[in-house]
């Protein structure tokens, strides 16, 4: 599988997990804006290039990417204001938010292994 295919699966797993938490802000991959698809593909590329990197590293990469794009902390995710409640150090994330990094990493590793 290529990075985009893996990113699509990881995105949909994240979307399903968010729905289970009552978060309906995630749209299906085909409706996701380019910046969101690109972010997922960057996360896939990171984990494929750094297979020993843990979920905390995944979050740190996401933070760096968001900061470079002008995002900051906000109590509610607001795409227009570029604010996100997960724009905090990994250790400050609630457990249910840390789980998304574990799931993302697991999907990348499982589908990378399947493709070999």
C-alpha positions as CSV (number, residue, x, y, z in Angstrom):
1,X,0.0,0.0,0.0
2,X,1.2,3.5,-0.7
3,X,1.2,6.4,1.9
4,X,-2.2,7.8,0.6
5,X,-3.9,4.5,0.9
6,X,-2.6,3.9,4.5
7,X,-3.5,7.5,5.4
8,X,-7.0,7.0,4.2
9,X,-7.4,3.9,6.5
10,X,-5.8,5.7,9.4
11,X,-8.1,8.7,8.8
12,X,-11.2,6.6,8.8
13,X,-10.1,4.7,12.0
14,X,-9.6,8.1,13.6
15,X,-13.0,9.3,12.4
16,X,-14.7,6.2,13.8
17,X,-12.9,6.6,17.1
18,X,-13.9,10.3,17.3
19,X,-17.5,9.4,16.5
20,X,-17.4,6.9,19.4
21,X,-16.3,9.8,21.7
22,X,-19.2,11.9,20.4
23,X,-16.9,14.1,18.2
24,X,-18.6,14.5,14.8
25,X,-16.1,17.0,13.4
26,X,-14.2,14.5,11.3
27,X,-15.5,14.1,7.7
28,X,-14.9,11.1,5.5
29,X,-11.6,11.0,3.6
30,X,-13.2,11.9,0.3
31,X,-14.7,15.1,1.9
32,X,-11.6,16.0,4.0
33,X,-9.8,19.2,3.0
34,X,-6.4,18.9,1.4
35,X,-4.6,20.1,4.5
36,X,-6.1,17.3,6.5
37,X,-5.3,14.6,3.9
38,X,-1.8,16.0,3.6
39,X,-1.3,15.9,7.4
40,X,-2.4,12.3,7.5
41,X,0.0,11.4,4.7
42,X,2.8,13.2,6.4
43,X,2.1,11.1,9.5
44,X,2.3,7.9,7.5
45,X,5.5,9.0,5.9
46,X,7.0,9.8,9.3
47,X,6.1,6.4,10.8
48,X,7.3,4.5,7.8
49,X,10.6,6.4,7.9
50,X,10.9,6.1,11.7
51,X,9.4,2.7,12.6
52,X,10.6,2.8,16.2
53,X,9.0,6.2,16.9
54,X,6.3,6.0,19.5
55,X,2.9,7.7,19.6
56,X,4.4,10.7,21.5
57,X,6.7,11.3,18.5
58,X,3.7,11.1,16.2
59,X,2.0,13.8,18.2
60,X,5.1,16.0,18.3
61,X,5.4,15.8,14.5
62,X,1.7,16.8,14.2
63,X,2.4,19.7,16.6
64,X,5.4,20.9,14.5
65,X,3.3,20.7,11.3
66,X,0.4,22.6,12.8
67,X,2.6,25.2,14.4
68,X,4.4,25.8,11.0
69,X,0.9,26.3,9.5
70,X,-0.1,28.9,12.1
71,X,-2.2,26.8,14.4
72,X,-2.4,27.4,18.2
73,X,-4.2,26.1,21.2
74,X,-8.0,26.7,21.5
75,X,-10.6,25.1,23.7
76,X,-12.5,23.8,20.7
77,X,-11.3,22.8,17.2
78,X,-11.8,25.8,14.9
79,X,-10.4,25.4,11.4
80,X,-11.0,29.1,10.5
81,X,-9.1,30.3,13.6
82,X,-6.6,27.5,13.3
83,X,-7.2,26.5,16.9
84,X,-7.1,23.0,18.3
85,X,-7.6,21.6,21.9
86,X,-4.9,19.0,21.3
87,X,-2.3,21.7,20.6
88,X,-0.5,20.8,23.8
89,X,2.6,18.7,24.7
90,X,1.8,15.0,24.5
91,X,2.0,14.5,28.3
92,X,-0.8,17.0,28.7
93,X,-3.2,15.2,26.3
94,X,-6.1,13.4,27.9
95,X,-5.9,9.6,27.6
96,X,-8.6,9.4,25.0
97,X,-6.7,11.8,22.8
98,X,-3.4,9.9,23.2
99,X,-5.3,6.8,22.0
100,X,-5.6,8.4,18.6
101,X,-1.8,8.5,18.3
102,X,-1.6,4.8,19.3
103,X,-4.2,3.9,16.7
104,X,-2.6,5.9,13.9
105,X,0.8,4.3,14.6
106,X,-0.8,0.8,14.7
107,X,-2.6,1.3,11.4
108,X,0.6,2.5,9.7
109,X,2.6,-0.4,11.0
110,X,0.0,-3.1,10.3
111,X,-0.6,-1.9,6.7
112,X,3.1,-1.4,6.0
113,X,3.7,-5.0,7.2
114,X,0.8,-6.3,5.1
115,X,2.2,-4.6,2.0
116,X,5.6,-6.5,2.3
